[in-house]
Structures are given as C-alpha cells and as structure tokens.
Amino acid sequence: MRAVQYDRFGPPEVLRIVEVPTPDPGPGEVLVEIHAASVDAGEGAFRAGKMRRITRAGFPRGTGNDFTGRVTAVGSGVHAWQAGDAVWGLMPHFTFGAIADYVTVPEQRLARAPGNLELLEAAALPSSGTTAMTALTDKAHLAPGERLLVRGATGGVGSIVVQLGKSLGAHVTALAGARNLDWIAELGADVALDYRTTRPEELGRFDVIVDVVGTDLGTYRKLLTRRGRMVALAFDPDRIIASVVGMGLRAAASPRRIKVFSNDPSADRIAELTRSVEAGGIRPVIDTVFPMSGIAQAHRRLEAGGVRGKYVIDMRDS
C-alpha cells in the first residue's frame, strides 16, 4: 500500500510517498481503508524536528492524525465494527500515519461517520471537532450568554470553536484577517475583527478565551473577567519547547483560569462529535482538497498561513 512518510527532519520536501506492507489488525484493532485525511497545522513542528524532545519515535515516521474510511477487517475481540462500516477517527495519541491507503487503529479511536456528510467532507472534522468540544465543554465549561473570544478563528480548530461556541449560546467575538471577516461572521461570529488593526485593550472583557495562535498570551489573559478562563491550544512556533513549558507552569499555578491539554479524545467524545454534526451544530470547513501527491504542497501552504479551515488529502485521487 501507499503511505506518506519521512526519514529525517526537515522542510515539507522530506515528505514522500512510499510502498509499505498493508498492516493486519491485532487484537482489539480495526483495519480501515482510508478515504480521506486532514492535514494538521501542528504536524509541521513534528516534521521539522521542533518536537523531538517531546516525542522519541524513530524513523521512518508517518503523517496525518485523523481520517475517514471504511472498515475492511477486524482483529480478535472486536464486535462493534464489521467490514463495510463507514467510520471516522484518530490515530493513537502522538502517533501519526493516517495519510496512507490503510491504517490499523484500536477500536476505541473510531466512531460511526456522520450520515449527513460525504466521507471526503467529514475528514476535516475528527481532530479539530473533538479539540473544540473538549476546549469549550470540558475545560472552559462555556455557558449560554457568556462572552467568548476566539484568536486564530479561521483555522481548522478556530473555525469549529466559532461554530460550537455559537451553538452553545455564547456571544462570539472572532479575531481573523481582514479578508476573512465576512466569512467568519457567516460561520456564527457575532463580532469579527481584524487582528492586525484591533488592539487587545479595545476588545473588552471575556468569560472564555480560546487561543489558537500561541503568542502574546499574557496580554490576552488580562482580558479575562474575574471568573474567566483561557484555553491555550497553540504555542509560539519560534520557541515551541519554552512556550510549552511556560504555559504548563502557568496552568499549574492558575488551574482555574489557564487550561491546556493535548487532544486525546475518548470513543464517547468522537461519537458525540458524530451526533453534533448530524444535529447541525458543526459543519466541516475545507479550504483545499489535495491528492496524496500534494502533501508537501499542503504543508508549505500551512506554514505560509492564511488557511480557511482545513486542507484535506483525498486518498481516492491518485
């Protein structure tokens, strides 16, 4: 089968398509034929070697965290799934490899794919959707009527946080580039502002701030109300390790106000996302669909910035 891998750290050009054996599902595992997978912005840091102190996985390494597809085989002890089932899910935490013809994953990493979406569309959601749900419900405990600020509102996670925040009854303020203001308002933002020309002190106070930018967190933290909560979902790309450590220390010192987490959703959370999508609370946002051969181009464009939602790899487009 085909898989995208890299055997050294470096720029997007280290990514290449290789032929590898099709895996067999072990006990408790499911073999999924991949229909589509999304490209996650955070993976660029892994590919470039900026996260080498956090993960010690050897080479070659795969890429891609979430996917949609159909079950082709199951391992012993698996009773919830059978061949032909349309599913979506995520690779095990801190492992990658979804951009391949087939993957094996524990059955707990899967849920039924939403019946109201094509598998290609749905591929934009498993990672970003579960991240947004965990941030707003489990970490921030966002309540109806609260004021929510979303920094980095046009990316894969930010665009879902805007939609979900609105569906949960919050008043949503989104910071985005000037060309995206009308678009982000259509997603549900009550107020959409150009992050380049809006000074933080002009924004007022917020009950919840979800940050998907990773810089100037101290400045925006000052905008929290007395009972406000900030959920930090990104780190400074120019000083990732120091940023991770610093934010972890701040969260430990102020656990009620500063929330950080690495998305590792349960099977129940992935299934909850399916129900939310089918109920109309969240819809996928896809910027561009690439063939598998376009993976390096997708990474380059992510690093250049300006993405609206997600880039998706269509495994059926060869």
KACOR-V308145 format. One record per residue. N is the residue number from 1. SS is DSSP state (hx for helix, st for strand, lp for the rest). OMEGA is omega in radians with two decimals (999 if undefined). BURIAL is b if it has 16 or more other C-alpha atoms within 10 Angstrom, else e. Layout:
n = {N;N}
ss = {SS;SS}
omega = {OMEGA;OMEGA}
burial = {BURIAL;BURIAL}
This chain:
n = {1;2;3;4;5;6;7;8;9;10;11;12;13;14;15;16;17;18;19;20;21;22;23;24;25;26;27;28;29;30;31;32;33;34;35;36;37;38;39;40;41;42;43;44;45;46;47;48;49;50;51;52;53;54;55;56;57;58;59;60;61;62;63;64;65;66;67;68;69;70;71;72;73;74;75;76;77;78;79;80;81;82;83;84;85;86;87;88;89;90;91;92;93;94;95;96;97;98;99;100;101;102;103;104;105;106;107;108;109;110;111;112;113;114;115;116;117;118;119;120;121;122;123;124;125;126;127;128;129;130;131;132;133;134;135;136;137;138;139;140;141;142;143;144;145;146;147;148;149;150;151;152;153;154;155;156;157;158;159;160;161;162;163;164;165;166;167;168;169;170;171;172;173;174;175;176;177;178;179;180;181;182;183;184;185;186;187;188;189;190;191;192;193;194;195;196;197;198;199;200;201;202;203;204;205;206;207;208;209;210;211;212;213;214;215;216;217;218;219;220;221;222;223;224;225;226;227;228;229;230;231;232;233;234;235;236;237;238;239;240;241;242;243;244;245;246;247;248;249;250;251;252;253;254;255;256;257;258;259;260;261;262;263;264;265;266;267;268;269;270;271;272;273;274;275;276;277;278;279;280;281;282;283;284;285;286;287;288;289;290;291;292;293;294;295;296;297;298;299;300;301;302;303;304;305;306;307;308;309;310;311;312;313;314;315;316;317;318}
ss = {lp;st;st;st;st;st;lp;lp;lp;lp;lp;hx;hx;hx;lp;st;st;st;st;lp;lp;lp;lp;lp;lp;lp;lp;lp;st;st;st;st;st;st;st;st;st;st;st;lp;lp;lp;hx;hx;hx;hx;hx;hx;lp;lp;lp;lp;lp;lp;lp;lp;lp;lp;lp;lp;st;st;lp;lp;lp;st;st;st;st;st;st;st;st;st;lp;lp;lp;lp;lp;lp;lp;lp;lp;lp;lp;st;st;st;st;st;lp;lp;lp;lp;lp;lp;lp;lp;lp;st;lp;st;st;st;st;st;hx;hx;hx;st;st;st;lp;lp;lp;lp;lp;lp;hx;hx;hx;hx;lp;lp;lp;hx;hx;hx;hx;hx;hx;hx;hx;hx;hx;hx;hx;hx;hx;lp;lp;lp;lp;lp;lp;lp;st;st;st;st;st;lp;lp;lp;st;hx;hx;hx;hx;hx;hx;hx;hx;hx;hx;hx;hx;lp;lp;lp;st;st;st;st;st;st;lp;hx;hx;hx;hx;hx;hx;hx;hx;hx;hx;lp;lp;lp;st;st;st;st;lp;lp;lp;lp;lp;hx;hx;hx;lp;lp;lp;st;st;st;st;st;st;lp;lp;lp;lp;lp;hx;hx;hx;hx;hx;lp;lp;st;st;st;st;st;st;st;st;st;lp;lp;lp;lp;lp;lp;lp;hx;hx;hx;hx;hx;hx;hx;hx;hx;hx;hx;hx;hx;hx;lp;lp;lp;lp;st;st;st;lp;lp;lp;lp;lp;lp;hx;hx;hx;hx;hx;hx;hx;hx;hx;hx;hx;hx;lp;lp;lp;lp;lp;lp;lp;st;st;st;st;st;st;hx;hx;hx;hx;hx;hx;hx;hx;hx;hx;hx;hx;hx;lp;lp;lp;lp;st;st;st;st;st;st;lp;lp;lp;lp}
omega = {3.08;3.04;3.03;-3.14;2.96;-3.08;3.02;3.07;3.11;-3.13;-3.12;-3.10;3.09;3.13;-3.13;3.10;-3.12;3.03;-3.14;3.11;3.03;-3.08;3.02;3.14;3.06;3.11;3.12;-3.10;3.14;3.04;-3.10;2.96;-3.00;3.04;3.14;3.12;-3.14;3.12;-3.05;-3.09;-3.11;-3.10;3.10;3.12;3.08;-3.10;-3.11;3.13;-3.13;-3.13;-3.03;3.12;-3.12;3.12;-3.07;-3.12;-3.13;3.08;-0.08;3.13;3.07;3.10;-3.09;-3.06;-3.09;-2.94;2.89;3.12;3.12;3.11;3.07;3.12;3.10;3.08;-3.13;3.12;-3.14;-3.11;-3.06;-3.04;3.06;-3.09;3.13;-3.14;3.04;-3.03;2.88;-3.09;-3.09;3.02;3.06;-3.02;3.13;2.95;-3.09;3.14;-3.08;3.14;-3.09;3.13;-3.13;2.97;2.93;3.14;3.00;-3.09;3.13;3.12;-3.07;2.93;3.07;3.10;-3.13;-3.12;-3.09;3.13;2.93;-3.11;3.11;3.11;-3.03;-3.08;3.13;-2.89;-2.96;-3.12;-3.09;-3.13;3.13;3.06;-3.14;-3.14;3.13;-3.12;-3.02;-3.07;-3.07;-3.04;-3.08;-3.06;-3.11;-3.11;3.09;3.11;3.12;3.11;-3.10;3.03;3.12;3.03;-3.06;-2.93;-3.04;-3.12;-3.07;3.14;-3.08;-3.13;3.09;3.09;3.10;-3.11;-3.09;3.11;3.12;-3.12;3.11;3.04;3.14;2.93;-2.94;2.98;-3.09;3.04;-3.08;3.05;-3.03;-3.07;-3.08;-3.00;3.12;-3.12;-3.10;3.05;3.10;3.09;3.09;-3.14;3.06;3.10;3.11;-3.03;3.10;-3.08;-3.11;-3.04;-3.12;3.10;-3.12;-3.09;3.11;-2.96;-3.05;-3.08;-3.10;3.07;3.14;3.01;3.02;-3.05;3.09;3.14;3.03;3.12;3.08;-3.08;3.13;3.12;-3.10;3.09;-3.14;-3.14;-3.13;2.98;-3.08;3.11;-3.06;-3.13;3.04;3.05;-3.10;-3.07;-3.13;-3.13;-3.10;-3.06;-3.13;3.14;-2.96;-3.06;3.12;3.13;3.11;-3.11;-3.12;3.14;3.08;3.12;3.11;3.13;3.11;-3.13;-3.12;-3.02;3.13;-3.04;-3.07;-3.10;3.03;3.07;3.02;-2.96;3.12;-2.95;3.04;3.05;3.12;-3.14;3.11;3.10;3.08;3.09;3.08;-3.12;-3.13;3.12;-3.13;3.11;3.09;-3.12;-3.11;3.01;-3.11;3.07;-3.09;3.08;-3.06;3.02;-3.14;2.90;3.13;-3.13;-3.14;-3.05;3.13;3.10;3.10;3.11;3.12;-3.12;3.07;-3.13;3.12;3.12;3.08;-3.12;3.00;-3.13;-3.01;2.85;-3.09;3.07;3.11;-3.09;3.13;-3.13;-3.07;999}
burial = {e;b;b;b;b;b;e;e;b;b;b;b;e;e;b;b;b;e;e;e;e;e;e;e;b;b;e;b;b;b;b;b;b;b;b;b;b;b;b;b;b;e;b;b;b;b;b;e;b;b;b;e;e;e;e;e;e;e;e;e;b;b;b;b;b;b;b;b;b;b;b;b;b;b;b;e;e;b;e;e;b;e;e;e;b;b;b;b;b;b;b;b;e;e;e;b;b;b;b;b;b;b;b;b;b;b;b;b;b;b;b;b;b;b;e;e;e;e;b;b;b;b;b;b;b;b;b;b;b;b;b;b;b;b;b;b;e;e;b;b;e;b;b;e;e;b;b;b;b;b;b;b;b;b;b;b;b;b;b;b;b;b;b;b;b;b;b;b;e;b;b;b;b;b;b;b;b;e;e;b;b;e;e;b;b;e;b;b;b;b;e;b;b;e;e;e;e;e;e;e;e;e;e;e;b;b;b;b;b;b;b;b;b;b;b;e;e;e;e;b;b;e;b;b;e;e;e;b;b;b;b;b;b;b;b;e;e;e;e;b;b;e;b;e;e;e;b;b;e;e;b;e;e;e;e;e;b;b;b;b;e;e;b;b;b;e;b;e;b;b;b;b;b;b;b;b;b;b;e;e;b;b;b;b;b;b;b;e;b;b;e;b;b;e;b;b;e;b;b;e;e;b;b;e;e;e;b;b;b;b;b;b;b;b;b;e;e;e}
